[in-house]
Amino acid sequence: MLYLHIGLPKTGSTSVQQRLAANRDALLYQGFEYPNRWLDRDGIAHHALGDDLVEPKPPLPAVWQEVFDHLRNTTDRHTVISTEMLS
């Protein structure tokens, strides 16, 4: 299952992302993955995923195909992705 946290800018999203990133191990213990893959250079948000959809061009951006492949192969836990870039 995929959970998308999509916050508008200036609504506290960075705080949520910081907590998710800082508590990655505790989340994983509870069955929730906040993947290191696809994180921005600050290492807290998945902004690259949103950037690829700002001006989508067929076919689906390769990074999103990678996300879908990951989700298909990750049936034992929930995946959480967070970015304001999808708002």
Secondary structure as GFF3:
##gff-version 3
##sequence-region A 1 87
A	DSSP	beta_strand	2	5	.	.	.	ID=ss1
A	DSSP	alpha_helix	13	22	.	.	.	ID=ss2
A	DSSP	alpha_helix	24	29	.	.	.	ID=ss3
A	DSSP	beta_strand	32	33	.	.	.	ID=ss4
A	DSSP	alpha_helix	47	54	.	.	.	ID=ss5
A	DSSP	alpha_helix	62	72	.	.	.	ID=ss6
A	DSSP	beta_strand	78	82	.	.	.	ID=ss7
A	DSSP	three_ten_helix	84	86	.	.	.	ID=ss8
###
